[in-house]
């Protein structure tokens, strides 16, 4: 209850510099609570007709993807809230490129570029810029939370790269690594089994293991993995038809489809750190729409969940990734205002909600109080509500003004 929380705040005033907190609390009696909506950002292009967002940092401040420039070349980009959309490279002979993975703090981005001599995997850092990881045909498709483990494929062979070991093959021919766990110890992707592809999970301890396919399945692909490596998401195709279905695999339950049977095509591309949230695309014939799945809700259409953010005529087509806590979702949609497909960043939490329970209550007040005076907590920085670098009176005031009341 709010009264109980205010009592606890009063007791903590001396420890936190109570005069500032007390002054803030006075405002709660005179200003009614406000409802702060979630946010949708269209990220634009580099002068061309399309962009796609494939990865996002833990705090939602950095997005990586591809965008077409004025010459309609597809270029790898880094987007930040302060600088907007910027290309990662500027090679005169560049023909294409994509940024496919972003570290938790946004300081490392991985992907691939083609400078006219074939595709090359890269690792980009704020300090050193772009480093090509191979001299042969390759793509980097995933990166660990700290940015020190990169996965992908080189000459159609899955690899794992670190600054200490360099490029190391982890699979045979016709294997591709698409995702990596937060600690870099688990890698997922696809391998050729007979005449069809099968999703795999690779670990340092057990090596590469196939995840199989459901009954009547032909092949499967794994695209992302939870922080601890125990949940894998991807897609599988049915035997005797062109249908593709999104799946979630866990050590406990194995592989199961997570979209309705009437969906003609669905694909799971991203998973939260704890494995409880999955995002991707679901389509009934030609009508693609981004979805979010959880065990409690099943697959939900993001266009319906966040209709109040999406202008008439616009829609979110595909969700490619989400932040570790599930707050931020990135992908591609049709922006009616610009009449083109553009990368988007969707913030699914209300301002002041520090724990993602879609309420602003005592738990959020106490979270801000216990972090008061600090630079935030970890990469997500939810207690630093206004992202000014410090948890202070402004953040506490935001939570108080948006307080939902007793329930």
C-alpha positions in Angstrom: 0.0 0.0 0.0 1.1 3.5 -0.7 0.8 4.6 3.0 3.1 1.8 4.0 5.7 2.8 1.4 5.6 6.4 2.4 6.3 5.4 6.0 9.3 3.4 4.8 10.5 6.3 2.8 10.2 8.6 5.8 12.3 6.2 7.8 15.0 6.2 5.1 15.1 10.0 4.6 18.1 10.6 6.8 20.1 7.9 5.0 19.2 9.2 1.5 19.5 12.9 2.2 15.9 13.2 3.4 15.3 16.9 2.7 15.4 16.2 -1.0 13.1 13.1 -0.8 10.7 14.9 1.5 10.4 17.8 -0.8 9.6 15.5 -3.7 6.9 13.6 -1.7 5.0 16.9 -1.1 4.2 16.9 -4.7 2.2 13.7 -4.6 -0.5 15.4 -2.7 -1.1 18.1 -5.2 -0.4 16.4 -8.6 -2.7 13.6 -9.8 -1.1 10.4 -11.0 -0.5 10.3 -14.8 -0.5 7.3 -17.2 2.7 7.3 -19.2 2.3 5.3 -22.4 4.9 3.1 -23.9 6.9 4.3 -26.9 7.4 3.4 -30.5 10.4 4.8 -32.5 10.7 4.6 -36.2 14.4 4.6 -37.0 14.4 5.9 -40.5 16.9 4.9 -43.3 20.2 6.2 -44.7 18.4 7.8 -47.6 17.0 4.7 -49.2 13.7 2.8 -49.2 14.0 0.3 -46.3 15.7 -0.5 -43.0 15.6 -3.5 -40.6 16.6 -3.7 -36.9 18.1 -7.0 -35.8 19.6 -6.4 -32.3 19.3 -4.1 -29.3 21.3 -3.3 -26.2 20.1 -4.2 -22.8 19.0 -0.6 -22.0 17.4 0.1 -25.4 19.8 2.9 -26.2 21.7 1.1 -29.1 20.1 -0.7 -32.1 21.9 -2.5 -34.9 20.6 -3.5 -38.3 20.7 -2.7 -42.0 19.4 0.3 -43.9 19.5 1.2 -47.6 21.3 4.4 -48.6 20.6 6.8 -51.4 22.2 4.3 -53.8 20.0 1.5 -52.5 23.0 -0.3 -51.0 22.1 -2.2 -47.8 24.5 -0.9 -45.1 25.1 -2.0 -41.5 24.0 0.7 -39.1 24.1 1.7 -35.4 21.3 3.7 -34.0 21.4 5.6 -30.8 18.8 8.0 -29.2 21.3 10.8 -29.3 22.8 10.4 -32.8 20.1 8.6 -34.7 20.9 6.2 -37.6 24.6 6.1 -38.6 26.5 3.7 -40.9 29.1 1.6 -39.3 31.4 1.6 -42.4 32.3 3.8 -45.3 34.2 1.6 -47.9 34.0 3.1 -51.4 33.6 -0.4 -52.9 30.9 -1.5 -50.4 28.0 -3.4 -52.0 26.1 -4.6 -48.9 26.2 -5.1 -45.1 24.2 -5.9 -42.0 24.7 -5.4 -38.2 23.3 -8.6 -36.6 24.3 -8.6 -33.0 24.8 -6.0 -30.2 26.5 -6.5 -26.8 24.6 -5.7 -23.6 26.1 -2.3 -23.2 25.9 -1.4 -26.9 29.7 -0.9 -27.3 30.2 -3.9 -29.5 28.4 -4.7 -32.8 28.9 -7.7 -35.1 27.7 -8.5 -38.6 29.0 -8.7 -42.1 29.9 -6.5 -45.1 30.7 -7.1 -48.7 33.3 -4.8 -50.2 33.1 -6.4 -53.7 35.3 -9.3 -52.7 32.7 -11.4 -50.9 31.0 -11.3 -47.5 33.2 -10.8 -44.5 32.3 -11.1 -40.8 33.1 -8.1 -38.7 33.3 -7.0 -35.1 32.9 -3.2 -34.4 33.8 -1.5 -31.2 33.5 2.2 -30.1 37.2 2.3 -29.4 38.7 0.6 -32.5 36.0 0.7 -35.1 35.5 -2.2 -37.5 37.6 -5.3 -37.5 37.2 -8.0 -40.2 37.4 -11.4 -38.5 38.2 -13.5 -41.6 39.6 -13.2 -45.1 37.1 -15.7 -46.5 33.3 -15.8 -47.1 31.7 -15.4 -43.7 29.0 -13.7 -41.6 28.9 -12.9 -37.9 25.4 -13.3 -36.6 25.5 -13.3 -32.8 27.5 -11.8 -29.9 27.8 -12.5 -26.2 26.6 -10.0 -23.5 30.2 -8.7 -22.9 31.0 -8.6 -26.7 33.9 -11.0 -26.4 32.4 -14.0 -28.1 31.2 -13.8 -31.7 29.4 -16.6 -33.6 28.5 -17.1 -37.2 29.7 -19.1 -40.2 32.8 -19.0 -42.4 32.8 -21.0 -45.7 29.5 -22.7 -44.6 31.0 -23.9 -41.3 29.8 -22.6 -37.9 32.4 -20.7 -35.9 33.0 -19.2 -32.5 35.5 -16.3 -32.2 37.1 -14.7 -29.1 40.0 -12.2 -28.9 42.1 -14.9 -27.2 41.4 -17.9 -29.5 40.5 -16.2 -32.8 38.2 -18.1 -35.2 37.4 -21.7 -34.2 35.2 -24.1 -36.1 32.5 -25.7 -33.9 30.8 -27.7 -36.6 31.3 -29.6 -39.9 30.3 -28.6 -43.4 26.9 -27.0 -44.0 26.6 -25.6 -40.4 25.7 -22.1 -39.4 25.7 -20.5 -36.0 23.0 -17.9 -35.4 22.8 -17.2 -31.7 24.9 -17.3 -28.5 24.1 -17.3 -24.8 25.0 -14.3 -22.6 28.1 -16.0 -21.3 29.2 -17.2 -24.8 29.3 -20.9 -23.7 26.2 -22.0 -25.7 25.8 -21.6 -29.4 22.7 -22.4 -31.6 22.1 -22.6 -35.3 21.5 -25.2 -38.0 23.3 -28.2 -39.3 22.8 -30.5 -42.3 21.5 -33.9 -41.3 21.1 -36.1 -44.3 19.2 -34.0 -46.9 17.6 -31.5 -44.4 18.6 -28.9 -41.9 18.3 -29.5 -38.1 18.5 -27.0 -35.3 21.5 -27.6 -33.1 22.7 -26.5 -29.7 26.5 -26.5 -29.0 28.1 -26.3 -25.6 31.7 -26.4 -24.5 31.0 -29.6 -22.5 28.8 -31.6 -24.9 29.7 -30.2 -28.3 27.0 -30.1 -31.0 23.6 -31.7 -30.4 20.7 -31.8 -32.8 17.3 -30.6 -31.4 15.2 -32.7 -33.8 11.9 -31.7 -35.3 8.2 -32.2 -34.2 6.2 -35.1 -35.6 5.6 -34.7 -39.3 8.4 -32.1 -39.4 11.0 -31.9 -42.2 13.7 -29.6 -40.9 14.3 -27.0 -38.2 16.5 -23.9 -37.6 17.6 -22.3 -34.3 18.1 -18.5 -34.2 18.4 -17.5 -30.5 19.1 -18.8 -27.1 18.4 -17.7 -23.5 21.1 -16.3 -21.2 21.7 -19.7 -19.5 21.6 -21.7 -22.8 18.6 -23.8 -21.7 15.9 -22.3 -24.0 16.2 -22.2 -27.8 13.8 -20.6 -30.3 13.5 -20.9 -34.1 11.3 -22.4 -36.7 10.5 -25.8 -38.3 8.9 -26.7 -41.6 6.3 -29.4 -42.1 6.8 -32.4 -44.3 4.8 -32.3 -47.6 3.9 -28.6 -47.5 5.5 -25.1 -47.4 4.3 -24.3 -43.9 6.9 -22.9 -41.4 6.1 -22.9 -37.7 7.8 -21.0 -34.8 9.1 -23.2 -31.9 10.5 -22.9 -28.4 12.7 -25.7 -27.2 13.7 -26.3 -23.5 15.7 -28.9 -21.7 12.6 -29.8 -19.7 9.9 -29.9 -22.4 11.7 -30.3 -25.7 10.4 -28.6 -28.9 6.9 -27.3 -29.2 5.1 -24.9 -31.6 4.1 -21.6 -30.1 1.8 -20.1 -32.7 -1.8 -21.0 -33.6 -2.5 -23.8 -36.1 -4.1 -21.4 -38.6 -0.9 -19.4 -39.1 0.6 -20.3 -42.4 4.0 -19.0 -41.6 5.6 -18.2 -38.2 9.2 -17.7 -37.2 10.7 -17.2 -33.7 13.7 -14.9 -33.8 14.4 -13.6 -30.3 14.1 -14.8 -26.7 14.5 -13.0 -23.4 17.3 -13.8 -21.0 15.1 -16.1 -18.8 13.5 -17.7 -21.8 10.0 -16.6 -20.9 9.4 -14.2 -23.8 9.7 -14.9 -27.5 9.3 -12.6 -30.5 9.0 -13.2 -34.2 6.7 -13.1 -37.2 3.4 -14.8 -37.7 1.5 -14.6 -41.0 -1.8 -15.9 -42.4 -0.8 -16.2 -46.0 0.6 -12.7 -47.0 -0.4 -10.8 -43.9 2.7 -10.8 -41.7 2.6 -9.4 -38.2 5.1 -9.2 -35.3 4.2 -11.3 -32.3 5.3 -11.7 -28.7 4.8 -15.0 -26.9 4.8 -16.0 -23.2 3.6 -19.1 -21.4 0.7 -17.1 -19.8 -0.6 -15.3 -22.9 0.5 -17.4 -25.9 1.3 -15.6 -29.1 0.0 -12.1 -29.1 -0.1 -9.7 -32.1 2.0 -6.6 -31.2 -0.2 -4.5 -33.5 -3.1 -5.2 -31.2 -1.2 -5.0 -27.9 0.2 -1.6 -28.8 -2.4 -0.3 -31.2 -2.4 3.0 -29.3 1.2 3.7 -30.5 0.8 2.7 -34.1 -0.6 5.3 -36.5 -3.5 4.3 -38.8 -2.1 2.6 -41.8 1.1 1.5 -40.2 1.9 -2.0 -38.8 4.7 -3.9 -37.2 5.6 -6.8 -39.6 8.4 -8.7 -37.9 10.1 -8.7 -34.5 13.8 -9.8 -34.7 15.1 -9.4 -31.2 14.3 -8.2 -27.7 16.4 -6.9 -24.8 17.4 -9.4 -22.1 14.6 -8.3 -19.8 12.0 -8.3 -22.6 11.4 -4.5 -22.3 12.7 -3.4 -25.8 11.7 -5.1 -29.0 13.2 -4.3 -32.4 12.2 -5.3 -35.9 10.7 -3.9 -39.1 7.3 -2.5 -40.0 5.5 -0.4 -42.5 5.6 3.3 -41.6 2.5 4.9 -43.2 3.9 8.4 -42.8 7.0 7.7 -44.9 5.4 5.0 -47.0 8.3 2.5 -46.6 9.3 -0.4 -44.4 11.5 0.9 -41.5 13.3 -0.5 -38.5 11.5 0.1 -35.3 12.3 0.2 -31.5 9.3 -0.6 -29.2 9.5 0.2 -25.5 6.9 -2.1 -24.0 7.1 -0.7 -20.4 5.6 2.4 -18.9 7.9 5.1 -17.7 8.5 4.5 -14.0 7.9 0.7 -14.2 11.3 -0.6 -13.0 10.5 -4.3 -12.9 8.4 -5.0 -16.0 5.2 -6.0 -14.2 3.2 -3.3 -16.1 2.3 -1.6 -12.9 3.9 1.3 -11.0 3.6 0.6 -7.4 5.5 0.1 -4.1 8.0 -2.2 -5.7 9.0 0.5 -8.1 9.2 3.2 -5.4 11.5 1.0 -3.3 13.7 0.0 -6.3 14.4 3.7 -6.9 15.0 4.4 -3.3 17.5 1.6 -2.8 19.4 2.7 -6.0 19.1 6.4 -5.0 22.3 8.3 -5.7 23.8 5.6 -7.8 24.5 5.5 -11.6 21.8 2.9 -12.1 21.9 -0.9 -11.8 23.6 -2.9 -14.5 23.0 -2.4 -18.2 19.3 -2.0 -17.9 19.3 1.0 -15.6 15.6 0.9 -15.0 15.8 2.8 -11.7 17.4 5.7 -13.7 14.0 6.4 -15.2 14.9 9.4 -17.2 18.3 8.1 -18.3 20.2 11.1 -17.2 23.0 8.9 -15.6 22.0 9.1 -12.0 19.1 7.8 -9.9 17.9 10.9 -8.2 14.9 13.0 -7.2 13.7 13.3 -10.8 13.4 9.5 -11.1 11.5 9.2 -7.8 9.1 12.0 -8.8 8.3 10.2 -12.0 7.4 7.0 -10.2 5.3 8.9 -7.6 3.4 10.8 -10.3 2.6 7.7 -12.2 1.7 5.6 -9.2 -1.2 3.3 -9.9 -2.6 3.2 -6.4 -3.7 0.3 -4.3 -5.0 -2.9 -6.0 
